[in-house]
Amino acid sequence: MYNPYYHQNVNPHQLKHTVLRNVEPFVHYGLHEAKFTSFPHALREVAAITYLMGMGYDPNIAHQIVESWEINETFYPGQRNF
């Protein structure tokens, strides 16, 4: 079965460190954000940012895009932060 995310030339140990190093700033951001919104909101935000990064967006641009989706610290009108 074809897996588009499998790369034969990638060292699994190196991949682990590369991935964790790249998402670490957003883990810290999410923990900070959760203090002012909620953990579900912060997790959605960090997940969306890192998803966009996985699609090839620069991390800062991905963050700006996701922030632009928020209105009053929510992603959808009437959404509750619980």
C-alpha positions in Angstrom: 0.0 0.0 0.0 1.4 3.4 -0.9 2.0 5.8 1.9 2.7 9.4 0.7 4.2 10.3 4.1 6.8 7.4 4.1 10.2 8.5 2.9 12.8 5.8 2.5 15.8 8.1 3.1 14.6 9.5 6.4 16.2 8.3 9.6 13.4 7.7 12.1 15.5 9.1 14.9 16.2 12.2 13.0 12.6 12.5 12.0 11.4 12.4 15.6 13.8 15.2 16.6 13.0 17.3 13.6 9.2 17.0 14.1 9.3 17.7 17.9 11.7 20.6 17.5 9.4 22.2 14.9 6.2 21.8 16.9 7.7 22.7 20.3 7.2 26.5 20.0 3.5 25.8 19.3 3.1 23.5 22.2 4.3 26.3 24.5 2.1 28.7 22.6 -0.9 26.4 23.1 -0.3 26.0 26.8 -0.1 29.8 27.2 -3.2 30.3 25.0 -5.2 27.8 27.1 -4.8 30.1 30.1 -6.9 32.8 28.4 -9.3 30.6 26.3 -9.7 26.9 27.0 -7.7 23.7 26.3 -10.0 22.6 23.5 -9.6 26.0 21.8 -5.9 26.0 22.3 -5.6 22.4 20.9 -7.6 23.3 17.9 -5.5 26.3 17.2 -2.2 24.4 17.6 -3.5 21.5 15.5 -4.6 23.9 12.7 -1.2 25.7 12.7 0.8 22.5 12.6 -1.5 21.0 9.9 -0.8 24.1 7.7 2.9 23.7 8.5 2.6 20.1 7.2 1.0 21.4 4.1 4.1 23.5 3.5 3.2 26.8 5.0 5.9 28.8 6.9 5.2 28.5 10.6 4.7 32.2 11.1 2.3 32.4 8.1 0.4 29.4 9.4 0.0 31.0 12.8 -1.2 34.3 11.2 -3.7 32.4 9.0 -5.2 30.5 12.0 -5.3 33.7 14.1 -7.2 35.4 11.3 -9.9 32.8 11.6 -10.7 33.8 15.2 -13.4 36.2 16.2 -13.5 37.0 19.9 -11.2 34.0 20.7 -13.6 31.5 18.9 -13.5 29.9 15.5 -17.2 29.7 15.0 -20.0 32.2 15.9 -21.6 31.1 19.1 -18.8 28.6 20.0 -18.3 28.3 23.7 -14.9 28.0 25.2 -15.2 25.3 27.8 
